């Protein structure tokens, strides 16, 4: 039986799981490899400022992704801000509202107006047709987001960008290891920005990267992440402290060797959820993309109007049983400050965003969850949704 199991249809004060099951619990698979890298850094007394572990990680990531440049950063948000500045974006940039708030903040903090576009209901990624309708003379770029470990409509978005002379930048925080056909995410647009936060498929505890084939863009980002220094006492322009440290790089190098193991667990869990939740009225699991690969890091359940309970009622029941599922990205960036005050009426052009935000629940997965756990989670959902056993 799974840990803490009980008959979920019975009334009891005890939750189904004694230990909470979290969304985004970090995968930590090889402590010995991580600690060996850390000990090496300590022995070298080189803990930051582009040390050998950071350099090795950048080389290996660039080779894995098939790009000329991987410029690591202290986190994904820093990567976004540096890429936006390096591209010279200004005025208006089109972006989805259905994304983590950092995507939008990265624009707003640099005086850029985020113009919110609706999403494709099948993929939850930004809709290229919606983007095309929003281009104005003030538009300088498109900041698209790969969501749920699947790629956005890269070719269609590039066509819009080319048609209007816009820079195309991707927030690839969710999509490390994903592909479009056989082409890896990381190779599209002017640049793509990765997040290596602890909750991600591939993580460095905290961290991120700007990946690109643009030599000048990469050099600009490298300078800006280190205060603009070109030498010991020479500064070429404004910059900041956006560097990754050696301890975080150590975790990244340890995790690179175990990506296939993490992917296998994620795929197994996704298949188990799809199997266990099949047939519950109003409940569905977002399928993987037909063309290309995904990292299966996000198990996305939709609670539709045919379900016997609202999304929030199902979520409340799950949380009562120590299943710490989450709403993503509710209620949408356009309904968060400062954007709901600055653009109070924008929701009228985002019907798909508002619908999806009311339905999504992201379920726990990763190496901390097994198939027996998923069977119990499914029973909780079935019971909460009022479905027959």
C-alpha positions in Angstrom: 0.0 0.0 0.0 1.2 3.6 -0.6 2.5 5.5 2.4 -0.2 6.8 4.7 -2.9 5.1 2.6 -6.5 4.9 3.7 -9.9 4.7 2.1 -10.4 8.2 0.8 -14.2 7.9 0.7 -14.3 7.5 4.5 -14.6 10.4 6.9 -11.4 10.7 8.9 -9.3 13.4 10.6 -6.2 11.9 9.2 -5.0 13.0 5.7 -4.3 10.4 3.0 -0.6 11.2 3.1 1.3 11.7 6.3 4.0 13.5 4.4 2.9 16.2 2.0 3.3 15.6 -1.8 4.5 18.8 -3.4 4.4 20.2 -6.9 7.9 21.0 -7.9 9.7 19.1 -5.2 13.4 19.1 -6.3 14.9 16.0 -7.8 18.1 15.1 -5.9 19.6 11.9 -7.3 23.3 11.9 -6.9 24.5 13.5 -3.7 28.0 12.0 -3.9 28.6 13.5 -7.4 27.3 16.9 -6.1 29.5 16.8 -3.0 32.5 15.8 -5.0 32.2 18.8 -7.2 31.6 21.1 -4.1 34.7 19.7 -2.4 36.7 20.4 -5.5 35.5 24.0 -5.5 36.4 24.3 -1.8 39.8 22.9 -2.5 40.4 25.4 -5.2 39.0 28.2 -3.0 37.1 29.4 -6.1 33.4 29.8 -5.3 32.2 32.5 -7.8 33.3 34.8 -10.6 33.1 32.3 -13.5 34.9 29.4 -11.9 35.8 26.2 -13.6 32.5 24.4 -12.7 30.5 27.2 -14.3 32.7 27.1 -17.3 32.3 23.4 -17.7 28.5 23.6 -17.2 28.2 26.3 -19.9 30.2 24.2 -22.3 28.2 21.0 -21.7 24.8 22.8 -21.9 25.7 24.5 -25.1 26.8 21.2 -26.6 23.6 19.4 -25.4 21.3 22.1 -26.7 23.1 22.6 -30.0 23.9 26.3 -29.6 27.1 28.3 -29.8 26.6 30.1 -26.5 25.2 29.3 -23.1 25.6 32.2 -20.7 24.6 31.1 -17.2 22.9 33.5 -14.8 22.0 33.7 -11.2 18.4 32.8 -12.0 16.0 32.7 -14.9 14.5 36.1 -14.1 18.0 37.7 -14.3 18.4 35.9 -17.7 15.2 37.4 -19.0 16.2 40.9 -17.9 19.6 40.7 -19.4 18.3 39.3 -22.7 15.7 42.0 -23.0 18.3 44.7 -22.4 20.8 43.1 -24.8 18.2 42.9 -27.5 17.4 46.6 -27.0 13.7 46.0 -26.6 11.6 49.1 -25.8 8.1 50.5 -26.2 5.7 47.5 -26.4 6.5 43.8 -26.3 3.8 41.2 -26.8 3.7 38.5 -24.1 1.2 35.9 -22.8 -0.7 36.7 -19.6 -0.8 32.9 -18.9 2.7 32.7 -17.6 4.7 33.1 -14.3 4.6 36.7 -13.3 8.4 37.0 -13.7 8.1 36.9 -17.4 6.0 40.1 -17.4 7.9 41.8 -14.6 11.1 41.4 -16.6 9.6 43.7 -19.2 7.8 46.2 -16.9 10.9 46.7 -14.7 12.7 48.1 -17.8 10.0 50.5 -18.7 8.5 48.3 -21.4 4.7 48.0 -21.8 3.6 44.3 -21.8 0.9 43.8 -24.4 -1.0 40.7 -23.3 -1.9 38.1 -26.0 -4.3 35.2 -25.6 -3.3 31.5 -25.7 -4.1 28.4 -27.8 -6.6 26.4 -25.8 -5.0 23.1 -27.0 -1.4 23.9 -25.8 -1.8 26.9 -23.4 1.0 28.6 -25.3 0.7 32.0 -26.9 -1.5 32.1 -30.0 0.4 33.5 -33.0 -2.8 34.8 -34.6 -3.5 36.8 -31.4 0.1 38.1 -31.5 -0.3 39.3 -35.1 -3.5 41.3 -34.2 -1.6 43.1 -31.5 1.4 44.5 -33.4 1.5 48.3 -33.5 4.2 50.8 -34.6 5.4 50.7 -30.9 6.0 47.0 -30.9 9.7 46.0 -30.8 9.5 42.3 -29.8 7.6 39.1 -28.9 8.4 37.4 -25.6 6.8 34.0 -26.1 6.7 31.2 -23.5 7.1 27.5 -23.9 4.7 26.0 -21.4 4.3 22.7 -19.5 7.5 21.3 -21.1 6.2 21.7 -24.6 7.3 24.2 -27.2 5.3 27.2 -28.4 4.4 27.6 -32.1 7.9 28.6 -33.0 7.6 28.7 -36.8 4.4 30.7 -36.8 5.8 33.1 -34.2 9.0 33.6 -36.2 6.9 34.4 -39.3 5.1 37.1 -37.4 8.4 38.5 -36.1 10.0 38.5 -39.6 6.9 40.1 -41.2 7.1 43.0 -38.8 10.8 43.2 -38.1 10.5 42.2 -34.4 12.9 40.5 -32.1 11.6 37.1 -31.0 12.7 35.9 -27.5 11.5 32.8 -25.7 11.0 32.2 -22.0 12.0 28.5 -21.9 11.8 28.1 -18.2 9.5 25.0 -18.5 11.0 23.5 -21.5 14.6 22.2 -20.9 14.9 19.0 -22.9 11.9 19.6 -25.1 12.1 19.6 -28.9 10.2 20.6 -32.0 10.5 17.6 -34.1 14.2 16.8 -33.5 15.3 20.4 -33.0 15.9 21.2 -29.3 14.3 24.1 -27.5 17.1 26.6 -27.0 17.7 27.0 -30.7 14.8 29.3 -31.6 14.4 33.0 -31.9 17.2 35.5 -31.2 17.7 33.8 -27.8 16.0 31.6 -25.3 16.1 31.9 -21.5 16.3 28.9 -19.3 15.4 28.6 -15.6 17.4 26.2 -13.5 15.4 26.8 -10.3 15.1 23.8 -7.9 11.5 23.0 -9.1 12.6 22.6 -12.8 13.3 19.4 -14.7 17.0 20.3 -14.8 18.1 22.4 -11.9 21.1 24.0 -10.3 19.3 24.9 -7.0 19.1 28.4 -8.3 20.2 29.5 -11.7 19.4 30.2 -15.3 20.9 30.8 -18.7 20.6 32.8 -21.9 21.3 30.5 -24.9 21.8 31.8 -28.4 23.7 31.5 -31.7 24.2 35.2 -31.8 27.8 36.0 -31.0 27.3 39.7 -30.3 24.2 39.1 -28.2 26.0 36.5 -26.1 29.0 38.8 -25.5 26.7 41.7 -24.4 24.9 39.4 -21.9 28.3 38.2 -20.6 29.4 41.7 -20.0 26.1 42.8 -18.4 26.0 39.9 -15.9 29.4 41.0 -14.5 28.8 44.7 -14.0 30.0 45.5 -17.5 33.6 44.6 -16.8 35.8 44.0 -19.8 39.0 43.8 -17.7 40.2 44.2 -14.1 39.6 47.9 -14.1 37.7 48.5 -17.3 33.9 48.8 -17.5 32.3 49.1 -21.0 28.8 49.9 -19.9 26.0 49.4 -17.3 25.7 46.0 -15.8 24.7 44.0 -12.7 25.7 41.0 -10.7 24.0 38.2 -12.5 26.6 35.4 -12.1 26.0 31.7 -11.3 28.2 30.4 -8.4 30.2 27.2 -8.3 28.0 25.4 -5.8 25.0 25.8 -8.0 27.1 24.7 -11.0 28.1 21.6 -9.0 24.4 20.6 -8.7 23.9 21.2 -12.4 26.8 19.0 -13.4 25.6 16.3 -11.0 22.0 16.5 -12.4 23.1 16.4 -16.1 24.2 12.8 -15.7 20.8 11.8 -14.4 18.4 13.5 -16.9 17.3 10.2 -18.5 16.4 8.8 -15.0 14.3 11.9 -14.2 12.6 11.8 -17.6 11.7 8.1 -17.2 10.1 8.8 -13.8 8.2 11.8 -15.2 6.9 9.9 -18.2 5.8 6.9 -16.0 4.0 9.3 -13.6 2.3 11.2 -16.5 1.1 7.9 -18.0 -0.2 6.7 -14.6 -2.1 9.9 -14.0 -3.7 9.8 -17.5 -4.7 6.1 -16.9 -6.1 6.6 -13.4 -8.0 9.8 -14.2 -9.5 8.5 -17.5 -13.3 8.5 -17.5 -14.0 11.0 -14.8 -16.6 13.4 -16.2 -15.1 16.9 -16.6 -11.6 15.8 -15.6 -8.8 15.5 -18.2 -5.0 15.5 -18.3 -3.2 17.6 -20.9 -1.6 15.2 -23.5 2.0 15.5 -24.5 2.7 17.2 -27.9 2.2 15.0 -31.0 5.4 16.3 -32.7 8.5 16.6 -30.6 9.4 15.7 -27.1 8.5 17.0 -23.7 10.2 16.7 -20.3 6.9 15.6 -18.7 7.8 17.8 -15.7 4.2 19.1 -15.4 1.1 17.0 -15.0 -1.7 19.4 -15.9 -5.2 18.4 -15.0 -8.2 20.4 -16.3 -11.4 20.6 -14.2 -14.1 21.5 -16.7 -17.7 22.5 -16.2 -18.9 18.9 -16.6 -17.1 17.9 -13.4 -19.2 17.5 -10.3 -17.2 20.1 -8.4 -15.3 23.3 -9.2 -11.6 23.4 -9.7 -11.1 25.1 -6.4 -13.3 22.5 -4.6 -11.2 19.7 -6.0 -8.0 21.5 -5.1 -9.3 22.1 -1.5 -10.0 18.4 -1.2 -6.6 17.4 -2.4 -4.8 19.8 0.0 -6.9 18.5 2.9 -5.3 15.1 2.1 -1.8 16.5 2.0 -1.6 16.5 -1.8 -0.2 20.0 -2.4 -1.4 20.5 -6.0 -1.4 24.0 -7.3 -3.3 26.4 -9.6 -1.1 27.7 -12.4 -1.0 30.6 -13.5 -4.2 31.8 -11.8 -5.6 34.4 -12.1 -3.4 35.4 -15.0 -0.7 38.1 -15.0 -3.2 40.7 -16.3 -5.2 40.3 -13.1 -2.1 40.9 -10.9 -0.6 44.2 -9.9 0.5 46.5 -11.3 -1.0 45.3 -14.6 -4.7 45.1 -13.4 -4.5 48.7 -12.5 -2.5 49.8 -15.6 -4.7 47.8 -18.0 -8.0 47.2 -16.3 -10.0 46.1 -19.3 -7.5 43.8 -21.0 -9.3 40.6 -19.8 -12.0 41.1 -22.5 -9.5 40.1 -25.2 -8.2 37.1 -23.3 -11.1 34.6 -23.2 -8.9 31.5 -23.5 -6.5 32.7 -20.8 -9.3 33.4 -18.4 -11.0 30.0 -19.1 -7.9 28.0 -18.7 -6.8 29.8 -15.6 -10.1 28.8 -13.9 -9.5 25.1 -14.8 -5.9 24.2 -14.4 -4.5 22.1 -11.5 -0.9 21.0 -11.6 -0.4 17.7 -9.8 2.7 16.4 -7.9 5.2 14.3 -9.9 8.9 13.7 -10.0 11.1 11.3 -8.1 9.1 11.9 -4.9 5.9 10.4 -6.3 5.2 6.8 -7.4 2.4 5.0 -9.1 0.8 3.9 -5.8 0.7 7.5 -4.7 -1.0 8.4 -8.0 -3.7 5.8 -7.5 -4.6 7.4 -4.2 -4.5 10.9 -5.6 -6.8 9.8 -8.4 -9.3 8.3 -5.8 -9.3 11.6 -4.0 -10.1 13.5 -7.3 -12.7 11.0 -8.3 -14.4 11.3 -4.9 -14.1 15.2 -4.9 -15.6 15.3 -8.5 -18.5 13.2 -7.4 -17.7 10.4 -9.9 -18.8 6.8 -9.4 -16.1 4.4 -8.4 
